[in-house]
């Protein structure tokens, strides 16, 4: 099997994920998975598509992640892994991933700052006199 690549985005993070047959090694930006995502909750988020499909030890994953914060990067990688698994075997994995919501891109991003205001929605203090 040749490597299948997919793209995952979340907020301003972009993850390019390459999935190939292997034994479960995950490398992110040339670093080990455990060293890149030190928080256990973030590691759980990244491994969710592999857990629900039961393919944790079947594929090697190499990812290049850029932009955003650590949580956005983890969620972008989750989407990239889910899309790659769906591309590998559409009949076996797509329904499971779709019902768990891993193939849906979360489009929520930070609202832009408006002119004449301190933030996107905040206003300066009102003074009557």
C-alpha positions as CSV (number, residue, x, y, z in Angstrom):
1,X,0.0,0.0,0.0
2,X,1.3,3.4,-0.9
3,X,1.0,6.4,1.5
4,X,-2.3,8.2,1.4
5,X,-2.3,11.9,2.2
6,X,-5.1,14.1,3.5
7,X,-5.5,17.6,4.8
8,X,-7.0,18.6,8.1
9,X,-7.8,22.2,9.2
10,X,-9.1,23.7,12.4
11,X,-9.1,27.4,13.4
12,X,-5.8,28.5,11.8
13,X,-4.0,25.2,12.1
14,X,-3.3,23.0,9.0
15,X,-2.2,19.4,9.2
16,X,-0.9,17.4,6.2
17,X,-1.2,13.8,7.2
18,X,0.4,10.8,5.4
19,X,-0.9,7.4,6.3
20,X,0.9,4.2,5.2
21,X,0.8,0.5,6.3
22,X,2.9,-0.1,9.4
23,X,2.7,-0.8,13.1
24,X,1.3,2.3,14.7
25,X,4.2,4.8,14.7
26,X,3.2,8.5,14.7
27,X,5.7,11.2,13.8
28,X,4.8,14.9,13.8
29,X,7.1,17.5,12.3
30,X,10.0,15.0,12.8
31,X,9.3,14.5,16.5
32,X,7.8,11.6,18.3
33,X,4.0,11.7,19.0
34,X,4.4,11.7,22.8
35,X,7.0,14.5,22.7
36,X,4.8,16.8,20.5
37,X,1.5,16.3,22.3
38,X,2.5,16.1,25.9
39,X,-1.0,16.4,27.3
40,X,-2.9,13.1,27.4
41,X,-6.2,14.7,26.3
42,X,-4.6,16.0,23.1
43,X,-3.2,12.5,22.4
44,X,-6.7,11.0,22.9
45,X,-8.1,13.6,20.4
46,X,-5.6,12.6,17.8
47,X,-6.1,8.9,18.2
48,X,-9.9,9.0,18.2
49,X,-10.4,8.0,14.5
50,X,-7.9,5.1,14.9
51,X,-9.7,3.9,18.1
52,X,-13.2,3.9,16.6
53,X,-12.1,2.0,13.5
54,X,-9.8,-0.4,15.4
55,X,-6.8,0.4,13.3
56,X,-4.4,1.8,16.0
57,X,-1.6,-0.7,15.2
58,X,-2.2,-1.1,11.4
59,X,-0.9,2.2,10.1
60,X,2.1,4.5,10.4
61,X,1.3,8.2,10.4
62,X,3.6,11.1,9.5
63,X,2.2,14.6,9.8
64,X,3.4,18.1,9.1
65,X,1.5,20.6,11.2
66,X,1.6,24.4,10.9
67,X,-0.1,27.3,12.5
68,X,-2.6,27.7,15.3
69,X,-2.4,26.5,18.9
70,X,-1.8,23.0,20.3
71,X,-5.5,22.2,20.6
72,X,-6.3,23.4,17.1
73,X,-3.4,21.4,15.8
74,X,-4.6,18.2,17.5
75,X,-8.1,18.6,16.1
76,X,-6.7,19.4,12.6
77,X,-4.7,16.2,12.8
78,X,-7.8,14.3,13.8
79,X,-9.6,15.5,10.7
80,X,-6.6,14.6,8.5
81,X,-6.4,11.1,9.9
82,X,-10.1,10.5,9.5
83,X,-10.1,11.7,5.9
84,X,-7.1,9.5,5.1
85,X,-8.7,6.4,6.7
86,X,-11.9,7.2,4.7
87,X,-9.9,7.3,1.5
88,X,-8.1,4.0,2.3
89,X,-11.2,1.9,2.7
90,X,-14.4,3.9,2.1
91,X,-16.8,1.0,2.7
92,X,-15.2,-0.1,6.0
93,X,-14.4,3.2,7.7
94,X,-16.4,6.0,6.3
95,X,-19.7,5.2,8.0
96,X,-18.1,4.8,11.4
97,X,-16.1,8.0,11.1
98,X,-19.1,10.0,9.8
99,X,-21.4,8.9,12.6
100,X,-18.8,9.9,15.2
101,X,-18.5,13.3,13.5
102,X,-14.8,13.0,12.5
103,X,-15.3,13.8,8.9
104,X,-16.9,17.2,9.5
105,X,-14.7,20.3,9.3
106,X,-15.3,22.6,12.3
107,X,-15.6,25.9,10.6
108,X,-15.6,28.1,13.8
109,X,-12.8,30.7,13.7
110,X,-12.0,33.8,15.6
111,X,-14.1,36.8,14.6
112,X,-12.2,39.7,13.2
113,X,-11.6,42.9,15.1
114,X,-13.9,45.8,13.9
115,X,-12.6,49.4,13.4
116,X,-13.4,51.8,16.2
117,X,-13.7,49.1,18.8
118,X,-11.2,47.4,21.1
119,X,-12.2,43.9,19.9
120,X,-14.6,42.0,17.7
121,X,-17.7,42.8,19.8
122,X,-16.5,44.7,22.8
123,X,-17.1,48.5,22.9
124,X,-15.4,51.3,24.8
125,X,-17.0,52.4,28.0
126,X,-20.0,54.7,27.5
127,X,-20.0,58.1,29.2
128,X,-23.2,60.0,29.3
129,X,-21.6,63.3,30.4
